[in-house]
Amino acid sequence: MNVFSDSGELYTIRNEFFTNQHRKILSYSLDSFSDETKLKVLEFKIRSAVSLGEDASSMIEEGRFLFPGNDEIFNALQSWNDLKTFGTDESTYFDDVKEAKFELQAVLTAFYMVKFHGDYDSAISLLVNFNNQNPNNLHELEPYLVLIQLYLIQENYTEAKKLYQSFQKFPPSSRDSIIYQVLESWMLSIQGGSDNISNSYYFYYELLSTEFENDPQGKFHILSVLFALTLQMKHYPEAQELADQIATLGYEGPQQADYIANQIAFDYLTKDGDNVGALLKQLYQSNPEHHLLKDLKAKNYNFNEIIAKYQAA
């Protein structure tokens, strides 16, 4: 069985993982899956727990017992769990990775370099080297997704486009993956043009038909992407409706920073920037290293005075 195809056993849970439906993933029992897919399912469950800020140590220990001989995978997951859940990791696991040996290690190490050191260049180099060493492994697509995301954050659209074009050489079974579909939606939105943005919009709009009631993080992500795309299409009333929906979620997780940055753009477009000062403060509190704040500082924007003005608000 090809577990990566439409009929594959991992198709649904992979789609749910990459659309942030982490509560749903945690509800799955390993007994519902075949022996050949249980290890990957457990990896999704562990990473979902960590994404929700929950300690996954017990699942990791269970995995070591159920799947002996896979210590490399569980060592990576344990280090990621400790860093994300407790803010510290007694080991030097990720610092010691100079060259990634497997997909999970490559992805988590890149995340670590960016999140804990702000080192985008090293993360990109690690992923480029990993992909170059595994060019024919069409089942390990997450490093490509993370790499193109880093290129876009760095506004390196030339390399992002090159990587995207390389996917056109992949067989249809690989391009049917949710990873490819997400990657494609990003590139369409960056390329611009009404057709491209509309296609990207409807991809995310269709995802909303999924049950997200127990996964506010996932619903927030989808709505915030739709909000950004709606701004690109200059459909401001619809953008306000999406902002109202987002407000009802009360989400305050790590993805909030990018949404606040888009709210700043929306405020400039529709209210002459009346609320920008307060929004900048929120953005600073959510992520003081956000690229928008860095851009403003680089342009000698009067950022410090604005923050000081709203500091006591």
Phi and psi restraints in degrees (value plus and minus 20) as a CYANA .aco file:
   2 ASN   PHI    -108.9   -68.9
   2 ASN   PSI      82.8   122.8
   3 VAL   PHI     -91.8   -51.8
   3 VAL   PSI     -23.5    16.5
   4 PHE   PHI    -122.1   -82.1
   4 PHE   PSI     -21.2    18.8
   5 SER   PHI    -108.6   -68.6
   5 SER   PSI     156.9   196.9
   6 ASP   PHI     -74.1   -34.1
   6 ASP   PSI     -59.7   -19.7
   7 SER   PHI    -111.1   -71.1
   7 SER   PSI     -18.7    21.3
   8 GLY   PHI     -86.4   -46.4
   8 GLY   PSI     133.9   173.9
   9 GLU   PHI     -86.7   -46.7
   9 GLU   PSI     -48.0    -8.0
  10 LEU   PHI    -112.1   -72.1
  10 LEU   PSI     -21.8    18.2
  11 TYR   PHI     -76.9   -36.9
  11 TYR   PSI     -69.8   -29.8
  12 THR   PHI     -89.2   -49.2
  12 THR   PSI     -67.6   -27.6
  13 ILE   PHI     -87.5   -47.5
  13 ILE   PSI     -52.1   -12.1
  14 ARG   PHI     -86.4   -46.4
  14 ARG   PSI     -64.5   -24.5
  15 ASN   PHI     -78.1   -38.1
  15 ASN   PSI     -62.0   -22.0
  16 GLU   PHI     -87.0   -47.0
  16 GLU   PSI     -57.7   -17.7
  17 PHE   PHI     -85.2   -45.2
  17 PHE   PSI     -65.8   -25.8
  18 PHE   PHI    -102.7   -62.7
  18 PHE   PSI     -17.9    22.1
  19 THR   PHI    -136.4   -96.4
  19 THR   PSI       0.1    40.1
  20 ASN   PHI      43.5    83.5
  20 ASN   PSI      13.0    53.0
  21 GLN   PHI    -112.7   -72.7
  21 GLN   PSI      43.2    83.2
  22 HIS   PHI     -92.6   -52.6
  22 HIS   PSI     -54.7   -14.7
  23 ARG   PHI     -83.0   -43.0
  23 ARG   PSI     -60.7   -20.7
  24 LYS   PHI     -83.1   -43.1
  24 LYS   PSI     -59.8   -19.8
  25 ILE   PHI     -84.8   -44.8
  25 ILE   PSI     -59.2   -19.2
  26 LEU   PHI     -86.2   -46.2
  26 LEU   PSI     -40.1    -0.1
  27 SER   PHI     -98.5   -58.5
  27 SER   PSI     -32.8     7.2
  28 TYR   PHI     -94.3   -54.3
  28 TYR   PSI     125.1   165.1
  29 SER   PHI    -120.6   -80.6
  29 SER   PSI     117.8   157.8
  30 LEU   PHI     -79.7   -39.7
  30 LEU   PSI     -48.0    -8.0
  31 ASP   PHI     -84.3   -44.3
  31 ASP   PSI     -36.2     3.8
  32 SER   PHI    -102.3   -62.3
  32 SER   PSI     -22.8    17.2
  33 PHE   PHI    -141.3  -101.3
  33 PHE   PSI     138.3   178.3
  34 SER   PHI     -93.8   -53.8
  34 SER   PSI     142.4   182.4
  35 ASP   PHI     -78.5   -38.5
  35 ASP   PSI     -55.1   -15.1
  36 GLU   PHI     -92.8   -52.8
  36 GLU   PSI     -35.2     4.8
  37 THR   PHI    -133.0   -93.0
  37 THR   PSI     -27.9    12.1
  38 LYS   PHI     -81.5   -41.5
  38 LYS   PSI     -58.1   -18.1
  39 LEU   PHI     -82.5   -42.5
  39 LEU   PSI     -64.0   -24.0
  40 LYS   PHI     -86.5   -46.5
  40 LYS   PSI     -58.2   -18.2
  41 VAL   PHI     -82.4   -42.4
  41 VAL   PSI     -63.6   -23.6
  42 LEU   PHI     -83.5   -43.5
  42 LEU   PSI     -58.6   -18.6
  43 GLU   PHI     -79.2   -39.2
  43 GLU   PSI     -65.3   -25.3
  44 PHE   PHI     -80.7   -40.7
  44 PHE   PSI     -61.1   -21.1
  45 LYS   PHI     -85.5   -45.5
  45 LYS   PSI     -63.2   -23.2
  46 ILE   PHI     -84.3   -44.3
  46 ILE   PSI     -66.9   -26.9
  47 ARG   PHI     -86.5   -46.5
  47 ARG   PSI     -51.9   -11.9
  48 SER   PHI     -86.7   -46.7
  48 SER   PSI     -63.8   -23.8
  49 ALA   PHI     -79.6   -39.6
  49 ALA   PSI     -64.3   -24.3
  50 VAL   PHI     -83.8   -43.8
  50 VAL   PSI     -59.8   -19.8
  51 SER   PHI     -82.7   -42.7
  51 SER   PSI     -48.6    -8.6
  52 LEU   PHI    -108.1   -68.1
  52 LEU   PSI     -17.3    22.7
  53 GLY   PHI      58.8    98.8
  53 GLY   PSI       2.1    42.1
  54 GLU   PHI    -124.4   -84.4
  54 GLU   PSI     126.8   166.8
  55 ASP   PHI     -95.0   -55.0
  55 ASP   PSI     100.7   140.7
  56 ALA   PHI    -122.1   -82.1
  56 ALA   PSI      -3.7    36.3
  57 SER   PHI     -78.0   -38.0
  57 SER   PSI     -59.4   -19.4
  58 SER   PHI     -86.5   -46.5
  58 SER   PSI     -58.8   -18.8
  59 MET   PHI     -87.0   -47.0
  59 MET   PSI     -55.9   -15.9
  60 ILE   PHI     -86.1   -46.1
  60 ILE   PSI     -62.5   -22.5
  61 GLU   PHI     -85.3   -45.3
  61 GLU   PSI     -58.9   -18.9
  62 GLU   PHI     -81.4   -41.4
  62 GLU   PSI     -60.1   -20.1
  63 GLY   PHI     -84.2   -44.2
  63 GLY   PSI     -59.4   -19.4
  64 ARG   PHI     -81.4   -41.4
  64 ARG   PSI     -55.9   -15.9
  65 PHE   PHI     -93.9   -53.9
  65 PHE   PSI     -63.5   -23.5
  66 LEU   PHI     -95.8   -55.8
  66 LEU   PSI     -49.7    -9.7
  67 PHE   PHI    -147.7  -107.7
  67 PHE   PSI      47.7    87.7
  68 PRO   PHI     -81.2   -41.2
  68 PRO   PSI     127.9   167.9
  69 GLY   PHI      71.7   111.7
  69 GLY   PSI     -17.3    22.7
  70 ASN   PHI    -138.1   -98.1
  70 ASN   PSI      16.3    56.3
  71 ASP   PHI     -79.4   -39.4
  71 ASP   PSI     -54.1   -14.1
  72 GLU   PHI     -79.0   -39.0
  72 GLU   PSI     -62.0   -22.0
  73 ILE   PHI     -85.4   -45.4
  73 ILE   PSI     -66.4   -26.4
  74 PHE   PHI     -95.9   -55.9
  74 PHE   PSI     -46.1    -6.1
  75 ASN   PHI     -84.9   -44.9
  75 ASN   PSI     -62.0   -22.0
  76 ALA   PHI     -84.8   -44.8
  76 ALA   PSI     -64.3   -24.3
  77 LEU   PHI     -85.8   -45.8
  77 LEU   PSI     -58.4   -18.4
  78 GLN   PHI     -85.7   -45.7
  78 GLN   PSI     -63.2   -23.2
  79 SER   PHI     -84.2   -44.2
  79 SER   PSI     -61.3   -21.3
  80 TRP   PHI     -86.0   -46.0
  80 TRP   PSI     -60.9   -20.9
  81 ASN   PHI     -80.3   -40.3
  81 ASN   PSI     -65.9   -25.9
  82 ASP   PHI     -84.9   -44.9
  82 ASP   PSI     -60.2   -20.2
  83 LEU   PHI     -87.4   -47.4
  83 LEU   PSI     -65.9   -25.9
  84 LYS   PHI     -96.8   -56.8
  84 LYS   PSI     -52.8   -12.8
  85 THR   PHI    -108.9   -68.9
  85 THR   PSI     -61.3   -21.3
  86 PHE   PHI    -130.3   -90.3
  86 PHE   PSI     -27.4    12.6
  87 GLY   PHI      56.7    96.7
  87 GLY   PSI     -12.5    27.5
  88 THR   PHI    -171.0  -131.0
  88 THR   PSI     135.3   175.3
  89 ASP   PHI    -162.9  -122.9
  89 ASP   PSI      96.5   136.5
  90 GLU   PHI     -85.6   -45.6
  90 GLU   PSI     -43.7    -3.7
  91 SER   PHI    -103.8   -63.8
  91 SER   PSI     152.3   192.3
  92 THR   PHI    -133.7   -93.7
  92 THR   PSI      15.3    55.3
  93 TYR   PHI     -71.3   -31.3
  93 TYR   PSI     -77.5   -37.5
  94 PHE   PHI     -91.9   -51.9
  94 PHE   PSI     -53.7   -13.7
  95 ASP   PHI     -84.2   -44.2
  95 ASP   PSI     -47.4    -7.4
  96 ASP   PHI    -103.5   -63.5
  96 ASP   PSI     -30.5     9.5
  97 VAL   PHI     -99.5   -59.5
  97 VAL   PSI      90.5   130.5
  98 LYS   PHI    -119.8   -79.8
  98 LYS   PSI     -49.2    -9.2
  99 GLU   PHI    -165.9  -125.9
  99 GLU   PSI      98.8   138.8
 100 ALA   PHI     -88.4   -48.4
 100 ALA   PSI     116.9   156.9
 101 LYS   PHI    -119.8   -79.8
 101 LYS   PSI     -41.6    -1.6
 102 PHE   PHI    -169.4  -129.4
 102 PHE   PSI     144.3   184.3
 103 GLU   PHI     -75.7   -35.7
 103 GLU   PSI     -71.2   -31.2
 104 LEU   PHI     -79.7   -39.7
 104 LEU   PSI     -62.3   -22.3
 105 GLN   PHI     -82.9   -42.9
 105 GLN   PSI     -61.3   -21.3
 106 ALA   PHI     -82.5   -42.5
 106 ALA   PSI     -66.4   -26.4
 107 VAL   PHI     -86.5   -46.5
 107 VAL   PSI     -70.9   -30.9
 108 LEU   PHI     -87.4   -47.4
 108 LEU   PSI     -55.5   -15.5
 109 THR   PHI     -86.3   -46.3
 109 THR   PSI     -59.9   -19.9
 110 ALA   PHI     -83.0   -43.0
 110 ALA   PSI     -63.8   -23.8
 111 PHE   PHI     -78.1   -38.1
 111 PHE   PSI     -64.2   -24.2
 112 TYR   PHI     -80.9   -40.9
 112 TYR   PSI     -66.8   -26.8
 113 MET   PHI     -78.8   -38.8
 113 MET   PSI     -59.0   -19.0
 114 VAL   PHI     -97.7   -57.7
 114 VAL   PSI     -69.5   -29.5
 115 LYS   PHI     -90.3   -50.3
 115 LYS   PSI     -61.4   -21.4
 116 PHE   PHI    -119.9   -79.9
 116 PHE   PSI     -35.2     4.8
 117 HIS   PHI    -148.8  -108.8
 117 HIS   PSI     -27.9    12.1
 118 GLY   PHI      41.2    81.2
 118 GLY   PSI       5.4    45.4
 119 ASP   PHI    -118.1   -78.1
 119 ASP   PSI      63.3   103.3
 120 TYR   PHI     -89.2   -49.2
 120 TYR   PSI     -58.7   -18.7
 121 ASP   PHI     -82.6   -42.6
 121 ASP   PSI     -63.1   -23.1
 122 SER   PHI     -88.2   -48.2
 122 SER   PSI     -57.5   -17.5
 123 ALA   PHI     -83.6   -43.6
 123 ALA   PSI     -63.7   -23.7
 124 ILE   PHI     -83.5   -43.5
 124 ILE   PSI     -64.5   -24.5
 125 SER   PHI     -80.7   -40.7
 125 SER   PSI     -63.3   -23.3
 126 LEU   PHI     -79.9   -39.9
 126 LEU   PSI     -65.4   -25.4
 127 LEU   PHI     -90.8   -50.8
 127 LEU   PSI     -59.2   -19.2
 128 VAL   PHI     -80.0   -40.0
 128 VAL   PSI     -65.5   -25.5
 129 ASN   PHI     -84.1   -44.1
 129 ASN   PSI     -61.1   -21.1
 130 PHE   PHI     -83.9   -43.9
 130 PHE   PSI     -66.9   -26.9
 131 ASN   PHI     -83.7   -43.7
 131 ASN   PSI     -57.9   -17.9
 132 ASN   PHI     -86.4   -46.4
 132 ASN   PSI     -50.4   -10.4
 133 GLN   PHI    -102.4   -62.4
 133 GLN   PSI     -34.6     5.4
 134 ASN   PHI    -150.7  -110.7
 134 ASN   PSI      32.1    72.1
 135 PRO   PHI     -88.7   -48.7
 135 PRO   PSI     -41.8    -1.8
 136 ASN   PHI    -123.8   -83.8
 136 ASN   PSI     -15.0    25.0
 137 ASN   PHI    -109.0   -69.0
 137 ASN   PSI      71.9   111.9
 138 LEU   PHI     -98.7   -58.7
 138 LEU   PSI     -22.7    17.3
 139 HIS   PHI    -114.0   -74.0
 139 HIS   PSI     -29.7    10.3
 140 GLU   PHI    -130.1   -90.1
 140 GLU   PSI      60.9   100.9
 141 LEU   PHI    -120.2   -80.2
 141 LEU   PSI     -33.7     6.3
 142 GLU   PHI     -81.1   -41.1
 142 GLU   PSI     -59.0   -19.0
 143 PRO   PHI     -78.2   -38.2
 143 PRO   PSI     -53.1   -13.1
 144 TYR   PHI     -86.6   -46.6
 144 TYR   PSI     -61.6   -21.6
 145 LEU   PHI     -82.5   -42.5
 145 LEU   PSI     -66.2   -26.2
 146 VAL   PHI     -85.9   -45.9
 146 VAL   PSI     -60.2   -20.2
 147 LEU   PHI     -83.5   -43.5
 147 LEU   PSI     -64.5   -24.5
 148 ILE   PHI     -88.5   -48.5
 148 ILE   PSI     -51.5   -11.5
 149 GLN   PHI     -84.1   -44.1
 149 GLN   PSI     -62.6   -22.6
 150 LEU   PHI     -86.3   -46.3
 150 LEU   PSI     -59.5   -19.5
 151 TYR   PHI     -80.1   -40.1
 151 TYR   PSI     -62.9   -22.9
 152 LEU   PHI     -87.3   -47.3
 152 LEU   PSI     -59.8   -19.8
 153 ILE   PHI     -81.7   -41.7
 153 ILE   PSI     -58.1   -18.1
 154 GLN   PHI    -100.0   -60.0
 154 GLN   PSI     -22.2    17.8
 155 GLU   PHI      40.4    80.4
 155 GLU   PSI      11.2    51.2
 156 ASN   PHI    -113.9   -73.9
 156 ASN   PSI      54.4    94.4
 157 TYR   PHI     -90.8   -50.8
 157 TYR   PSI     -45.5    -5.5
 158 THR   PHI     -83.5   -43.5
 158 THR   PSI     -68.8   -28.8
 159 GLU   PHI     -90.1   -50.1
 159 GLU   PSI     -55.1   -15.1
 160 ALA   PHI     -82.0   -42.0
 160 ALA   PSI     -62.7   -22.7
 161 LYS   PHI     -85.9   -45.9
 161 LYS   PSI     -61.0   -21.0
 162 LYS   PHI     -79.5   -39.5
 162 LYS   PSI     -64.6   -24.6
 163 LEU   PHI     -85.5   -45.5
 163 LEU   PSI     -61.5   -21.5
 164 TYR   PHI     -82.0   -42.0
 164 TYR   PSI     -62.9   -22.9
 165 GLN   PHI     -84.8   -44.8
 165 GLN   PSI     -50.1   -10.1
 166 SER   PHI     -85.1   -45.1
 166 SER   PSI     -46.3    -6.3
 167 PHE   PHI     -88.8   -48.8
 167 PHE   PSI     -43.3    -3.3
 168 GLN   PHI     -85.1   -45.1
 168 GLN   PSI     -37.2     2.8
 169 LYS   PHI    -108.7   -68.7
 169 LYS   PSI     -28.4    11.6
 170 PHE   PHI     -95.7   -55.7
 170 PHE   PSI     133.2   173.2
 171 PRO   PHI     -87.0   -47.0
 171 PRO   PSI     137.7   177.7
 172 PRO   PHI     -74.2   -34.2
 172 PRO   PSI     -53.3   -13.3
 173 SER   PHI     -81.9   -41.9
 173 SER   PSI     -54.6   -14.6
 174 SER   PHI     -96.0   -56.0
 174 SER   PSI     -58.9   -18.9
 175 ARG   PHI     -91.4   -51.4
 175 ARG   PSI     -32.8     7.2
 176 ASP   PHI    -101.7   -61.7
 176 ASP   PSI     -28.2    11.8
 177 SER   PHI     -86.8   -46.8
 177 SER   PSI     126.2   166.2
 178 ILE   PHI     -78.7   -38.7
 178 ILE   PSI     -51.4   -11.4
 179 ILE   PHI     -83.2   -43.2
 179 ILE   PSI     -64.9   -24.9
 180 TYR   PHI     -85.3   -45.3
 180 TYR   PSI     -60.4   -20.4
 181 GLN   PHI     -84.3   -44.3
 181 GLN   PSI     -59.9   -19.9
 182 VAL   PHI     -85.8   -45.8
 182 VAL   PSI     -66.9   -26.9
 183 LEU   PHI     -77.3   -37.3
 183 LEU   PSI     -64.9   -24.9
 184 GLU   PHI     -83.4   -43.4
 184 GLU   PSI     -60.2   -20.2
 185 SER   PHI     -82.9   -42.9
 185 SER   PSI     -57.8   -17.8
 186 TRP   PHI     -81.8   -41.8
 186 TRP   PSI     -67.5   -27.5
 187 MET   PHI     -86.4   -46.4
 187 MET   PSI     -57.6   -17.6
 188 LEU   PHI     -81.4   -41.4
 188 LEU   PSI     -61.8   -21.8
 189 SER   PHI     -88.2   -48.2
 189 SER   PSI     -54.9   -14.9
 190 ILE   PHI     -92.0   -52.0
 190 ILE   PSI     -58.9   -18.9
 191 GLN   PHI     -85.3   -45.3
 191 GLN   PSI     -47.7    -7.7
 192 GLY   PHI      55.1    95.1
 192 GLY   PSI    -194.9  -154.9
 193 GLY   PHI      72.4   112.4
 193 GLY   PSI     120.3   160.3
 194 SER   PHI     -80.1   -40.1
 194 SER   PSI     -60.5   -20.5
 195 ASP   PHI     -86.7   -46.7
 195 ASP   PSI     -64.6   -24.6
 196 ASN   PHI     -82.8   -42.8
 196 ASN   PSI     -67.0   -27.0
 197 ILE   PHI     -86.1   -46.1
 197 ILE   PSI     -59.3   -19.3
 198 SER   PHI     -83.2   -43.2
 198 SER   PSI     -62.0   -22.0
 199 ASN   PHI     -83.4   -43.4
 199 ASN   PSI     -61.1   -21.1
 200 SER   PHI     -84.4   -44.4
 200 SER   PSI     -62.1   -22.1
 201 TYR   PHI     -79.5   -39.5
 201 TYR   PSI     -68.1   -28.1
 202 TYR   PHI     -90.8   -50.8
 202 TYR   PSI     -46.0    -6.0
 203 PHE   PHI     -80.6   -40.6
 203 PHE   PSI     -67.9   -27.9
 204 TYR   PHI     -93.6   -53.6
 204 TYR   PSI     -53.0   -13.0
 205 TYR   PHI     -82.6   -42.6
 205 TYR   PSI     -59.7   -19.7
 206 GLU   PHI     -86.1   -46.1
 206 GLU   PSI     -51.6   -11.6
 207 LEU   PHI     -84.0   -44.0
 207 LEU   PSI     -46.4    -6.4
 208 LEU   PHI     -86.1   -46.1
 208 LEU   PSI     -38.3     1.7
 209 SER   PHI     -88.9   -48.9
 209 SER   PSI     -33.9     6.1
 210 THR   PHI     -93.5   -53.5
 210 THR   PSI     130.4   170.4
 211 GLU   PHI     -94.1   -54.1
 211 GLU   PSI      90.2   130.2
 212 PHE   PHI    -133.0   -93.0
 212 PHE   PSI     -11.2    28.8
 213 GLU   PHI     -80.1   -40.1
 213 GLU   PSI     -51.3   -11.3
 214 ASN   PHI    -116.0   -76.0
 214 ASN   PSI     -14.6    25.4
 215 ASP   PHI    -151.0  -111.0
 215 ASP   PSI      51.2    91.2
 216 PRO   PHI     -80.3   -40.3
 216 PRO   PSI     -50.2   -10.2
 217 GLN   PHI     -82.0   -42.0
 217 GLN   PSI     -65.4   -25.4
 218 GLY   PHI     -85.5   -45.5
 218 GLY   PSI     -62.8   -22.8
 219 LYS   PHI     -85.1   -45.1
 219 LYS   PSI     -60.1   -20.1
 220 PHE   PHI     -78.8   -38.8
 220 PHE   PSI     -64.6   -24.6
 221 HIS   PHI     -80.6   -40.6
 221 HIS   PSI     -67.3   -27.3
 222 ILE   PHI     -83.6   -43.6
 222 ILE   PSI     -65.8   -25.8
 223 LEU   PHI     -85.2   -45.2
 223 LEU   PSI     -57.8   -17.8
 224 SER   PHI     -89.2   -49.2
 224 SER   PSI     -55.0   -15.0
 225 VAL   PHI     -86.1   -46.1
 225 VAL   PSI     -63.4   -23.4
 226 LEU   PHI     -81.7   -41.7
 226 LEU   PSI     -56.9   -16.9
 227 PHE   PHI     -80.4   -40.4
 227 PHE   PSI     -67.2   -27.2
 228 ALA   PHI     -84.1   -44.1
 228 ALA   PSI     -61.8   -21.8
 229 LEU   PHI     -87.5   -47.5
 229 LEU   PSI     -56.0   -16.0
 230 THR   PHI     -85.3   -45.3
 230 THR   PSI     -56.6   -16.6
 231 LEU   PHI     -82.2   -42.2
 231 LEU   PSI     -61.6   -21.6
 232 GLN   PHI     -81.2   -41.2
 232 GLN   PSI     -55.0   -15.0
 233 MET   PHI    -103.6   -63.6
 233 MET   PSI     -23.2    16.8
 234 LYS   PHI      41.1    81.1
 234 LYS   PSI      14.8    54.8
 235 HIS   PHI    -117.9   -77.9
 235 HIS   PSI      56.7    96.7
 236 TYR   PHI     -89.0   -49.0
 236 TYR   PSI     -58.4   -18.4
 237 PRO   PHI     -80.2   -40.2
 237 PRO   PSI     -61.2   -21.2
 238 GLU   PHI     -86.2   -46.2
 238 GLU   PSI     -55.7   -15.7
 239 ALA   PHI     -82.7   -42.7
 239 ALA   PSI     -59.7   -19.7
 240 GLN   PHI     -85.4   -45.4
 240 GLN   PSI     -58.3   -18.3
 241 GLU   PHI     -81.8   -41.8
 241 GLU   PSI     -61.7   -21.7
 242 LEU   PHI     -85.8   -45.8
 242 LEU   PSI     -60.2   -20.2
 243 ALA   PHI     -81.5   -41.5
 243 ALA   PSI     -57.7   -17.7
 244 ASP   PHI     -85.8   -45.8
 244 ASP   PSI     -60.2   -20.2
 245 GLN   PHI     -83.9   -43.9
 245 GLN   PSI     -62.5   -22.5
 246 ILE   PHI     -82.9   -42.9
 246 ILE   PSI     -59.3   -19.3
 247 ALA   PHI     -81.8   -41.8
 247 ALA   PSI     -54.0   -14.0
 248 THR   PHI     -89.3   -49.3
 248 THR   PSI     -40.5    -0.5
 249 LEU   PHI     -93.3   -53.3
 249 LEU   PSI     -50.4   -10.4
 250 GLY   PHI      45.1    85.1
 250 GLY   PSI       6.7    46.7
 251 TYR   PHI     -95.1   -55.1
 251 TYR   PSI     116.1   156.1
 252 GLU   PHI    -154.5  -114.5
 252 GLU   PSI      14.1    54.1
 253 GLY   PHI    -107.3   -67.3
 253 GLY   PSI    -191.9  -151.9
 254 PRO   PHI     -84.7   -44.7
 254 PRO   PSI     -44.3    -4.3
 255 GLN   PHI     -95.6   -55.6
 255 GLN   PSI     -27.0    13.0
 256 GLN   PHI     -85.2   -45.2
 256 GLN   PSI     -50.8   -10.8
 257 ALA   PHI     -79.2   -39.2
 257 ALA   PSI     -66.3   -26.3
 258 ASP   PHI     -84.6   -44.6
 258 ASP   PSI     -56.2   -16.2
 259 TYR   PHI     -85.5   -45.5
 259 TYR   PSI     -61.9   -21.9
 260 ILE   PHI     -81.4   -41.4
 260 ILE   PSI     -60.8   -20.8
 261 ALA   PHI     -79.8   -39.8
 261 ALA   PSI     -59.6   -19.6
 262 ASN   PHI     -91.2   -51.2
 262 ASN   PSI     -51.8   -11.8
 263 GLN   PHI     -81.9   -41.9
 263 GLN   PSI     -56.9   -16.9
 264 ILE   PHI     -80.8   -40.8
 264 ILE   PSI     -65.5   -25.5
 265 ALA   PHI     -81.3   -41.3
 265 ALA   PSI     -62.7   -22.7
 266 PHE   PHI     -82.2   -42.2
 266 PHE   PSI     -59.7   -19.7
 267 ASP   PHI     -86.6   -46.6
 267 ASP   PSI     -60.0   -20.0
 268 TYR   PHI     -82.4   -42.4
 268 TYR   PSI     -60.1   -20.1
 269 LEU   PHI     -93.4   -53.4
 269 LEU   PSI     -51.0   -11.0
 270 THR   PHI    -136.6   -96.6
 270 THR   PSI     -39.2     0.8
 271 LYS   PHI    -153.4  -113.4
 271 LYS   PSI       0.1    40.1
 272 ASP   PHI      36.3    76.3
 272 ASP   PSI       7.1    47.1
 273 GLY   PHI      56.1    96.1
 273 GLY   PSI       2.5    42.5
 274 ASP   PHI     -79.3   -39.3
 274 ASP   PSI     -51.9   -11.9
 275 ASN   PHI    -127.8   -87.8
 275 ASN   PSI      -9.2    30.8
 276 VAL   PHI     -83.2   -43.2
 276 VAL   PSI     -59.9   -19.9
 277 GLY   PHI     -78.9   -38.9
 277 GLY   PSI     -68.0   -28.0
 278 ALA   PHI     -85.3   -45.3
 278 ALA   PSI     -57.5   -17.5
 279 LEU   PHI     -88.2   -48.2
 279 LEU   PSI     -56.7   -16.7
 280 LEU   PHI     -82.8   -42.8
 280 LEU   PSI     -58.1   -18.1
 281 LYS   PHI     -83.5   -43.5
 281 LYS   PSI     -63.8   -23.8
 282 GLN   PHI     -81.0   -41.0
 282 GLN   PSI     -61.4   -21.4
 283 LEU   PHI     -84.7   -44.7
 283 LEU   PSI     -61.6   -21.6
 284 TYR   PHI     -82.9   -42.9
 284 TYR   PSI     -59.4   -19.4
 285 GLN   PHI     -90.1   -50.1
 285 GLN   PSI     -54.6   -14.6
 286 SER   PHI     -95.6   -55.6
 286 SER   PSI     -63.1   -23.1
 287 ASN   PHI    -176.9  -136.9
 287 ASN   PSI      73.8   113.8
 288 PRO   PHI     -84.6   -44.6
 288 PRO   PSI     -32.8     7.2
 289 GLU   PHI    -123.0   -83.0
 289 GLU   PSI      -4.8    35.2
 290 HIS   PHI     -80.7   -40.7
 290 HIS   PSI     124.4   164.4
 291 HIS   PHI     -83.0   -43.0
 291 HIS   PSI     -48.6    -8.6
 292 LEU   PHI     -84.9   -44.9
 292 LEU   PSI     -62.1   -22.1
 293 LEU   PHI     -84.7   -44.7
 293 LEU   PSI     -59.0   -19.0
 294 LYS   PHI     -84.8   -44.8
 294 LYS   PSI     -59.4   -19.4
 295 ASP   PHI     -83.3   -43.3
 295 ASP   PSI     -62.1   -22.1
 296 LEU   PHI     -84.7   -44.7
 296 LEU   PSI     -61.6   -21.6
 297 LYS   PHI     -85.5   -45.5
 297 LYS   PSI     -59.5   -19.5
 298 ALA   PHI     -83.9   -43.9
 298 ALA   PSI     -46.9    -6.9
 299 LYS   PHI    -114.4   -74.4
 299 LYS   PSI      -4.2    35.8
 300 ASN   PHI      38.3    78.3
 300 ASN   PSI      10.1    50.1
 301 TYR   PHI     -84.0   -44.0
 301 TYR   PSI     127.6   167.6
 302 ASN   PHI     -96.3   -56.3
 302 ASN   PSI      35.0    75.0
 303 PHE   PHI     -89.7   -49.7
 303 PHE   PSI     -65.7   -25.7
 304 ASN   PHI     -80.1   -40.1
 304 ASN   PSI     -58.3   -18.3
 305 GLU   PHI     -87.1   -47.1
 305 GLU   PSI     -57.5   -17.5
 306 ILE   PHI     -85.7   -45.7
 306 ILE   PSI     -65.8   -25.8
 307 ILE   PHI     -81.2   -41.2
 307 ILE   PSI     -63.7   -23.7
 308 ALA   PHI     -82.2   -42.2
 308 ALA   PSI     -58.5   -18.5
 309 LYS   PHI     -81.9   -41.9
 309 LYS   PSI     -57.9   -17.9
 310 TYR   PHI    -121.3   -81.3
 310 TYR   PSI     -15.8    24.2
 311 GLN   PHI     -81.0   -41.0
 311 GLN   PSI     -56.1   -16.1
 312 ALA   PHI    -113.5   -73.5
 312 ALA   PSI     -18.0    22.0
